């Protein structure tokens, strides 16, 4: 009877815990469903402070006590001179753009550019670090337009390419007043490509009919399942050619020293080759440019990010609580049945 009593007590406690966990999980799920649309937040982080901290730490590790004392005196003099001057340094705002095929990152870029334009003036500067192999025309076209907003306000704009800015990536980079590239960064690919499979013969061989109805001769030039025509193919190529001409005009108007017919072949080049072709202005990395700028500017990284949802915030915490609860139940059960 004592065994049955303890077993019943254990079962009741275990059931209570399971029900409590289920209720908590339900509340989290309900909150996730009822939550408002995701909202983003802007972060301004001082890169200058980070660079100064790294410099100070490196000096502490390397320099002797005498050299550190001497350096400390020099820094105090510099700080007093800045305080007397009472003039704030011009600022350098840094944006990171890592673009994907669908260019959805442009949504964040819009917010970052707007925030900068709210506080920047003509003495400041914007550095956009671009890494992208390109993607959809309308997405990267909007990205280039966002960078153009900075130039329209007469704020100097610099683009830095450490790895790749090809096709749509270069469409954005060439807007800048100055384009920097690492020695082996991939630059160019000023061309347009479109491709799609066609399953029409496969459908016919399996006696499957496909119907598509349009109003307008060229509402759909090529199709995946229907039978494509020479007329449709010709129209499709014509449209690609028109986009290519727009791309060439965009690059030519922003990089007037470029021989556009020579570079608009769809080829890509590495940094030094791109400099020879006037696609970039200087061979350097974004890291070197930031270190150099830190001597005369206050540098801030600007980043827009979406807030985590309720489910995301509590997901890990909920899993941890559940794990601890189950471990506690197992521990008690082991104790009771010894």
C-alpha positions in Angstrom: 0.0 0.0 0.0 2.9 2.4 0.8 4.3 1.7 -2.6 1.0 2.4 -4.3 0.6 5.6 -2.3 4.1 6.9 -3.3 3.5 5.8 -6.9 0.2 7.7 -7.0 1.8 10.8 -5.4 4.6 10.6 -8.0 2.1 10.2 -10.9 0.1 13.2 -9.6 3.2 15.4 -9.4 4.4 14.3 -12.8 1.0 15.0 -14.4 0.9 18.5 -12.7 4.3 19.4 -14.2 3.4 18.1 -17.6 0.2 20.1 -17.6 2.1 23.2 -16.4 4.6 22.8 -19.2 1.8 22.4 -21.7 0.1 25.6 -20.5 3.3 27.6 -20.8 3.9 26.2 -24.3 0.3 27.2 -25.2 0.8 30.7 -23.9 4.0 31.2 -25.9 2.4 29.8 -29.0 -0.7 32.1 -28.5 1.5 35.1 -28.0 3.5 34.3 -31.2 0.3 34.0 -33.2 -1.2 37.3 -31.8 2.0 39.3 -31.9 2.1 42.4 -34.1 4.0 42.5 -37.3 7.8 42.4 -36.9 9.4 45.8 -36.1 13.0 46.7 -36.7 15.5 48.7 -34.7 18.4 50.8 -35.7 21.8 50.4 -34.0 24.7 52.9 -34.1 27.9 51.4 -32.8 31.2 53.3 -32.5 33.9 51.6 -34.6 36.3 54.4 -33.5 36.0 53.2 -29.9 36.6 49.6 -31.0 39.7 50.5 -32.9 41.0 52.6 -30.0 40.4 49.7 -27.5 42.3 47.3 -29.8 45.1 49.8 -30.1 45.3 50.3 -26.3 45.2 46.6 -25.6 48.0 45.9 -28.1 50.2 48.6 -26.7 49.7 47.3 -23.1 50.8 43.9 -24.3 53.8 45.0 -26.2 55.2 48.3 -24.8 57.2 48.6 -21.6 56.2 50.6 -18.5 58.3 53.6 -19.5 56.9 53.8 -23.0 53.4 53.4 -21.7 53.8 56.3 -19.3 55.2 58.5 -22.1 52.3 57.5 -24.4 49.8 58.3 -21.6 51.2 61.8 -21.3 51.0 62.4 -25.0 47.4 61.1 -25.1 46.5 63.5 -22.3 47.9 66.4 -24.2 45.9 65.4 -27.3 42.7 65.1 -25.3 43.3 68.6 -23.7 43.9 70.1 -27.2 40.7 68.5 -28.5 38.7 69.8 -25.5 40.0 73.4 -26.1 39.2 73.2 -29.7 35.6 72.0 -28.9 35.0 71.0 -32.5 33.7 67.6 -33.2 35.3 65.5 -35.9 33.4 64.8 -39.1 31.8 61.4 -39.1 32.1 58.3 -41.2 29.0 56.1 -41.3 29.5 52.5 -42.3 26.9 50.2 -43.9 27.3 46.5 -44.5 25.4 45.2 -47.5 25.6 41.4 -48.1 23.2 40.9 -51.0 21.4 37.7 -51.9 19.8 36.7 -55.2 16.4 38.3 -54.4 18.0 41.4 -52.9 15.7 41.4 -49.9 18.5 43.1 -47.9 17.6 46.3 -49.6 14.7 46.7 -47.2 17.2 47.1 -44.4 19.4 49.3 -46.5 16.5 51.8 -47.0 16.2 52.2 -43.2 19.9 52.6 -42.7 20.2 55.3 -45.5 17.2 57.2 -44.1 18.7 57.2 -40.6 22.0 58.5 -41.9 20.4 61.2 -44.0 18.5 62.5 -40.9 21.8 63.4 -39.1 24.6 63.6 -41.7 25.9 66.7 -43.4 28.3 67.5 -46.3 31.4 67.2 -44.0 30.5 63.6 -43.1 31.0 60.6 -45.3 29.3 57.2 -45.9 31.1 53.9 -46.6 29.1 51.0 -47.9 30.8 47.6 -47.8 29.3 45.6 -50.6 29.4 41.9 -51.0 27.1 40.5 -53.7 27.2 38.4 -56.9 24.0 40.1 -58.1 20.4 39.0 -58.5 17.1 40.4 -59.6 17.2 43.6 -61.6 14.4 45.5 -59.8 15.9 44.7 -56.3 19.4 45.8 -57.1 18.1 48.8 -59.0 16.3 49.9 -55.9 19.6 49.3 -53.9 21.5 51.6 -56.3 18.7 54.2 -56.0 19.1 54.1 -52.2 22.8 54.9 -52.5 22.0 57.6 -55.0 19.9 59.3 -52.2 23.2 59.9 -50.3 24.9 61.5 -53.3 21.9 63.7 -54.0 22.4 65.2 -50.5 26.0 66.0 -51.5 27.4 63.6 -48.9 30.5 61.8 -50.1 29.9 58.1 -50.7 32.6 55.4 -50.8 32.0 51.8 -51.8 34.4 49.1 -50.6 34.5 45.6 -52.2 36.5 43.0 -50.2 35.3 39.9 -52.0 32.8 40.4 -54.8 30.6 43.1 -56.3 29.4 41.6 -59.6 26.4 42.3 -61.8 23.8 43.9 -59.4 26.5 44.2 -56.8 28.5 46.4 -59.1 25.4 48.3 -60.2 25.2 49.5 -56.6 29.0 50.0 -56.1 29.4 52.2 -59.2 27.1 54.8 -57.8 29.7 55.8 -55.3 32.1 58.8 -55.7 35.0 56.4 -55.0 35.1 52.6 -55.4 37.7 50.6 -53.4 38.5 47.0 -54.1 40.8 44.4 -52.5 43.4 43.0 -54.9 41.5 39.8 -55.6 37.9 41.1 -55.3 35.7 40.1 -58.2 34.4 43.1 -60.1 32.2 43.6 -63.1 29.9 41.1 -64.8 28.0 43.9 -66.5 25.5 41.7 -68.3 22.0 40.2 -68.0 21.0 36.6 -67.9 17.7 34.7 -67.8 17.0 31.0 -68.0 14.2 28.6 -67.4 13.4 25.0 -68.1 10.6 23.8 -70.5 8.6 20.7 -69.7 6.3 20.8 -72.7 7.7 17.7 -74.5 7.6 15.8 -71.2 3.9 16.7 -70.7 3.1 15.7 -74.3 4.8 12.3 -74.0 2.7 11.6 -71.0 -0.5 12.9 -72.7 -0.9 15.8 -70.4 -2.4 19.0 -71.8 -1.4 22.4 -70.6 -3.5 25.5 -71.2 -2.5 29.2 -70.8 -4.6 32.1 -71.7 -3.4 35.7 -71.9 -4.7 39.1 -73.1 -1.9 40.8 -75.0 0.5 39.2 -77.5 3.5 39.4 -75.2 1.9 39.0 -71.8 4.0 35.8 -71.5 6.8 35.5 -73.9 8.3 32.2 -72.6 6.7 29.6 -70.5 7.8 26.6 -68.4 5.0 24.2 -69.4 3.6 25.6 -72.7 5.1 25.3 -76.1 7.4 28.3 -76.8 7.5 30.0 -80.1 10.3 31.7 -82.1 8.3 35.0 -81.8 8.2 34.7 -78.0 11.9 33.9 -77.9 12.8 36.9 -80.0 10.7 39.2 -77.8 12.4 37.7 -74.7 15.9 38.4 -76.1 14.8 41.9 -77.0 13.7 42.6 -73.4 17.1 41.3 -72.1 18.9 43.5 -74.5 16.9 46.5 -73.3 17.8 45.8 -69.7 21.4 45.4 -70.7 21.4 48.8 -72.4 19.9 50.3 -69.2 22.7 48.7 -67.2 25.4 50.0 -69.5 23.9 53.5 -69.4 23.8 53.3 -65.5 27.5 52.3 -65.3 28.6 54.8 -68.0 26.9 57.7 -66.3 28.5 57.0 -63.0 31.9 55.9 -64.2 32.6 58.3 -67.1 36.2 57.1 -67.6 35.1 53.6 -68.4 35.1 52.3 -71.9 31.6 50.8 -71.5 31.6 48.7 -74.7 34.8 47.1 -73.5 33.6 46.2 -70.0 29.9 45.5 -70.6 30.5 42.0 -72.0 29.3 40.1 -68.9 32.9 39.3 -67.9 34.3 39.8 -64.5 37.8 41.0 -63.4 39.9 40.9 -60.2 40.7 44.1 -58.3 43.9 45.2 -60.0 42.5 44.4 -63.5 39.3 46.3 -62.6 41.4 49.3 -61.7 43.2 49.3 -65.0 39.7 49.3 -66.7 38.6 52.2 -64.4 35.9 50.1 -62.8 37.5 50.9 -59.4 39.6 53.8 -58.1 41.9 52.3 -55.5 43.2 48.9 -54.4 42.8 48.5 -50.7 40.6 46.7 -48.2 37.8 48.2 -46.1 39.9 47.5 -43.0 42.7 49.7 -44.1 40.3 52.4 -45.1 38.7 52.4 -41.7 42.0 52.5 -39.9 43.1 55.4 -42.0 39.9 57.3 -41.6 39.9 56.8 -37.8 42.7 59.4 -37.6 40.4 62.2 -38.8 36.9 61.0 -38.4 34.5 59.5 -35.8 33.4 56.2 -37.3 30.0 54.7 -36.7 28.5 51.4 -37.9 24.8 51.7 -38.8 22.7 48.6 -38.8 19.0 47.9 -39.1 17.7 44.6 -37.8 14.3 43.0 -37.0 13.4 42.4 -33.4 13.0 38.8 -32.4 9.5 37.5 -32.2 8.0 36.2 -28.9 8.5 32.6 -30.1 12.1 33.3 -31.0 12.8 35.0 -27.6 11.2 32.3 -25.5 12.1 29.3 -27.7 15.5 28.7 -26.3 14.5 29.7 -22.8 11.4 27.4 -23.0 13.4 24.5 -24.2 15.9 25.0 -21.3 13.1 25.2 -18.7 11.5 22.1 -20.1 14.8 20.2 -20.0 15.4 21.2 -16.4 11.9 20.3 -15.4 12.1 16.8 -16.9 15.5 16.3 -15.3 14.0 17.3 -11.9 11.1 14.9 -12.4 13.5 12.1 -13.3 15.7 12.8 -10.3 12.7 12.7 -7.9 11.4 9.5 -9.5 14.8 7.9 -9.1 14.8 8.9 -5.4 11.3 7.6 -4.8 11.9 4.2 -6.3 15.2 3.5 -4.6 
